Amino acid sequence: MEREKEILRYAYTQSSFYQSLLQKKKLSIEDLMEDWTKVPVVDRRQMICAEECVIPSSSQSSPEDNQRIYELSSGSNGMFMGIPWSVKDMFSSVSPLWDCRSRYYGLKVQDKSCYFHIYPDFCDEGTARDSRNNRKDLGFSVLGLNEDRIERIYQEMCDYEPKWILMPPSVALLFADFISNGKAKEIPSLKCLELTGEWVTDKQRRQIENAFHCKTVNIYGSYEMNAIAYECPEGHLHLLEDNVFVEMMDGQKVLSDGEEGDIVLTSLHNTIMPFVRYSLGDKGKISSKKCSCGHPGRILRLTKAKKNDMIRVKQDINIPPYEFTYAFQCVIDSMGVEILQYQVEQTGYFSYIVTILTKDKKLLEHREVQEDFKRIFQERLFHQYLKKGIYTFRFRDEVPSEKAVKKMRTFWAFKRDEK
């Protein structure tokens, strides 16, 4: 617990957000240092809604400012949060992941790879690939993934000859359908395909592996923590305990091996924005059983995690919901409005109900601001079928309870034929 307590003391003495938790709980930092079980559990909603600053005062004007990396959480749970990392901390955080990649699958940092992102900025007109040619890897946007774009991206991956690809399962399934329909040859250089960001079933993995003719590997991670667990060749998700301290909890109670609970994490490396006993909203079980692969990390079995429904715009055409995530992000960036959480419900092939939870008075009280919100949102949708959609917007000011937030899915897919 030495590193965990070091991070704990740093966060609770330097961050006004964590200091406010102490005051509310009527505890002292020494109470927490003596008894870890008293440390409060926090989540993204608390951090976003907090009036106090999460970033410690000592790092706000740090000389490392020009060596920072700023990540934006994917918004996959309906809430965006900016997450700064120092370059040093980021390197330390991803080192355990690269140890596993090298040990299990022979992957090296210098190997060619491809990845997928939700930004269109890197794509030149008329090309699918990332234009930052100084990188060893190629990035492709998940926006506007129609059949023509999928074909173009796949051809560029074939030409580039990557050794591995990192992609969400929902995107991998689109490419698997494309390959399985006899429209593409396999990529001989490809050794494995890493799946991240979403729940994937065994059936879906077999479909992806049969199409790509390579092994799939699960990564469980987040922008707040980077990689949390990595799958070994035996099929076990090993916790990367040099990067994160993982607890399985029920409220404030720490559960024993084999008991299902909320996955609560403490980052051992992010000192710019510390996360101490942070709940992602996922559930799982932990086992300390030794694995024949030799990895010392405990084994995580996910029982509940984020699953992306696909947007159905025709009987045989599906679109990953990242299009909506990007559109919301554009609205926030363009208008400077505050959104606590969002949800999109598909009610027909071309009809959607968009719910926005906000405390922003401009959004709640001014119709012209709401109209600007709607306009920018629909302008930033890439897929032609989404542009044709009919959207009903609801702006709400009530902040749901923590229990209600966890039940509020980001996207509800359309399950039946539109009448």
N, C-alpha and C positions, 0 to 999 in steps of 0.2 A: 504493500500500500504506500510505499515511499513516494513514488511519482504521482500517484493519485492525490495524496495529501499536499504535495508541493503545488499542484495545479489548483487544488481547493483553496489553499491559503492565498495564492495569488489572485484568484477570481474574487474571493470574498473580502479582500482588503483593497483591491484596486478598481473593481467595477461597481458603479452606483446601482446597477440592476440587482446584482447579487447582494449588495449591502441592504437594499430595501427588503429583500426576502428575510434577512436576519431580523430586521426590525419588526416585520409582520409576525414572525414566528417567536419573537422575544427570546432570541438565542444570541450567543456570542460566537465569535470565530473559534474560540477554544472549546466550546461545546461540540462543535462539528469536528474539530481535530481529534477530540477524545472519543467521539462516537459517530462513526461514519453513517450509521443508520438514521441519524437525525438530519442529514443533508437533504434539503428539499428536492423533489423531482420537478423539473421544468419542461416546457414544450415550446414549439415554434410560435404558437399563438400567444403565449405569455410574453415572449421576447418581442414579437412584432407590436403587440398592444402596449407594452411597457412605456411609460413616460420617461423612465430613467435610461441612461445609456448603458448598453451591454459591454461595449469596448472599454477595457480598463484605461484609466486616465494616464497611466505610464506609457501606453502604446499609442495614444492619440496623436502625439507630436513626436513620435519616435524617428530617429534618423534613418530607420529602415523604410520610411514611407515610399521612397522611390524604388524599393525592392519588394513591393507587395504585389500579390496576385488577388484580384477580386473575382469571386465566384458569385453567381446568382442562383439560388436554389431553383430547381426545375419548375416549381409551382404545381407539381403533380398532385399535391394534396390541397390545391386551391389557395395556397399562401406563398407569397414570394418573400425571400429574405436575402439581403446582401451579406456575403460572408468573406471577409478579408483574411488572407494568409500571408505570412512572411515567406519569402522564397526558401529560407532555411527550414522553417517549420514544415512547409509543403514537401520538401525533399525527405525530411525525416519521416513524415507521415506515410509516404508511398513506398519507402524502402522495404517494409515487410511484404507488401504486395509483390514487388519485383523479385524478392527472394523466392516466393512461391512460384511465380511464373517461370523463373529460371530452373528451379528444382524439379518441378513436375513436367513442364512442357518444353523446356529448352529455349524459352523466349528470352531475348536480350533487348536492352534499351535501344540498341542500334538497329534492330530488325525493322523491316518495313511493316507498317500496319495501317489500317483504315479505321475510322471512327465516325460516329454520327452525332450531330448537334442540332439545336432548334433555331439557329440563326441563319438568315440568308446572306448576311453581309460578306461572307468569305467567298461567295460564288460569283465568278465572272459571268457576264452575259453569254449564254450559249454553251456553257460548260457546267458539269456537275461537281467538279472537284474543287477542293480548297486551293485558293490562289496563292497561299503563303508557301512558296516553293522552297523556302529554307528549312521547312519541317521535314522530318523523316517519315511522317505519316500524312495521310490524306483524309480530310474531313469533308463530309457530305451533309447537306441539310436534309432534315426529315420533312421539310415543308413542300407541299405540292407534289407528293409522290404518286403521280399517275403512271400508267404503263410505259409511256415514252421516257419519262425521267428515270424510272427504275431500270429500264434497258440501258440507258446512257450511263448511269452510275455503275452498273454491273460491268459494262464493257471497260470502263476506266479502271475498275478494280482488277480486272483480268490483265489489262496492259501493265498495271503497276506491279503486280505480282506480290501482294502482301503475304507475310507469314501468319498474321493473325488479324482478326477484325473484332472490334468492340461495338456492340449494337444492342438496342432494346429488343426484346422478343417480338413485340408487335411489328417492328420493322423487319426483323429477320423472317417472319412468316410471310410478309409480302414478297420478299425476294425468293423465298422457298417456293411459293406458288408460281412465280415467274420461271424459275429454273425447272420445276417439275412439269411444266407445260411444254417442255422441249424447246424453249426459246433461248437457252444459253448452255454453254459448255462449262465444265467445272474449272476451278482455279487450282492448278496443280501445286502451286507454292503454298497453299493454305494448309496450316497445321491444326489450328483450332479457332473456334469462334466463341468469344466471351459474351455472355448474356447478362445484362445489368439493367436496373431501374424498374423492373416489373416482375410480377409473379409469372412463372412459366410451368406448365404442366408436363408430365412425362410424355404424353402424346404429342404435344407441340415440339418438344425437344427431338423426338424421333423424326418428326416431319422435317425439321430444320437440318438435322444431321444427314438424313437420306438425300436431301437436295444438295447440300454443300459438300457432301462426302468428307466430312471432318468431324472431329469431336467438339461438343459444346461444353463450355465451362461456366458455371454460375459464379457471379460476384455479387455479394450483398454489401451495399455501401450507400453513402449519402454525401452531398456536398459539404455538410457540416463536419463529417468525420473522414472522408475519403473511404477507402476500402475497410469494411468491418469484418468480413469473412470471405474466404476463398475456397473453391471446391477442389479437392484432391482427386487423383485418379480412382480412388475407391468410392467416390460419390459423396463424400462428407464435406460439409461446409465448416472449415476450421476458422475459429475466431483468431483474428490478427491481434493478439494481446500485447504486442509491442507498440501498437498504434492506438488501441482503445481498451478501456476497462468496461466490461460488459456485465450487467446484472439483469436477472429476470425478477420482476417485481409485481406485486399486487398492492397498489396504493403505495404505502411506505414500507411494506413488508418485503424483505428479500426472500425469494423462493429457493428451494433446494433443487438439486439435480433432478431432471425429469418432470418438474412441475411447469405447467404452461403459465406464462405471464407476459406482462408488458416488457419489451426490450428497452432497457435504460442504459445509456452510454455516457462515458466520460472521455473526451479527447485528451490524449496524453501529449499532444504536440502543438495544438493551435493556441498560441499565447496572445495573438492579436485579438481574437474573439473566443474566449474560453467557453467550452460547453461542459458543464458539470452536472451529472445526473440528468441527462437530457433524454426525453422520450420521443421516439420517432412515430409512435402510434401503431407500430407493428407488434405482433405477438409471436412467441416461440418457446422452445424448450432447449435446455443446455445439458449436455452429457460430458462427463469427465472421462469416459471410456477411452482407452488408448486405441489409436488407429494404426493399422499395419503400414500406412504410408510413412509413419515416423514423425509427423508434425506434432509439436507439443501443445498446440492450441486446442482448447476444448471444442467440442462439436456442437454446432447450432443447427436446430431443425426449425425452420420457419413454419408456423401454422396459420398466420394471417399477415399478409403484406399487400402492398399496392398492386392492383391488377388493372390494366388499361383495357376497357371495352373499346371496340373499334366502332367508328362512326360508319353507319350503313347508309349509303346514298343510293344504292340500287341493290337488287337481289344478289348480285355478284361483285359489287365494288365496295371495298372497305378502306377507311382512312384512319391512321393513328390520330388520337385526339391532341397531339402536340400542336396542331394548328391553332387550337383555342388558347393553349398556354402562351404561345408566341403573341397572339393578338392582344391578350390581356397585358402582357409585359410591355407591348408597344404603347398601349393606352396609358399605363403608369408612367412610362418614360416621357411621353409627349405632353401629357397634361399635368403631371406632378400631383395626381390625386392619390388618396390613400385607400387601398382596398384591403380589408381584413381577410376576406375569403370569397371565393367565387364557386359557382356551380353551373354546369350546362346540362340540361336534360333534353334529349332528342325525343320528340313526340311523333315524328313522322320522317319519311325519307328526306324531306327538305324543310322541316319545321323544328324550331328549338326554343326552349325557354332558358334565358340567361339570368341567373340570380346573383346579385352583388351585395355582399355585406360590407358596410362602410360606416365610419363615423365622420366622414368628410362632409361638412355642411354644404359645400359647393355642389356635390353630387346629389345630395338629398333635397336641396331646396331650390335649385335653379334648373329650369327645364332646358335652357340653352346649353348648359354644361352637360346635361344628360344626353342631349342630341349630339354634341361633339363626341362624347364617349361612344355612342352607338356608331357614329360615322367612322371613327378611327378603327374601332374594333372590326367592322366589316371590310374596311379597306385593306387591313393587314392579313386577311385570310387569303391563302395562296391557291388552294385547290379550287378548280373551276366549279365543282359541284357545291362546295361550301359557299362560294360567292352567290350562288343562286338561292341560298337558304332564306327562309322567313324567320326573323329573330324577334322574340318578345322579351324585353328587358324589365327586370324588377330590381329596384334599388331599395334595400332594407337597412334600417339603422339599428335594429336590435342585435346585440352580440349574443349568439347562442351559448348555452352552457358548454363546458368542456366535453361532457358526454355527447351532446348533440353534435359538436364539431367533428368528433371522431366518426359519427355515423353519416356525416354529410359528404357523400362522394363527389369528386370533382366532375365526373362525366357519367351520365346515365344513357346507355345505348338504347336505340329503338329496336324492339324485339319482334314486332309483328308488321305485317303489310299495312301500309297506310291506306285508309279507306277514302 
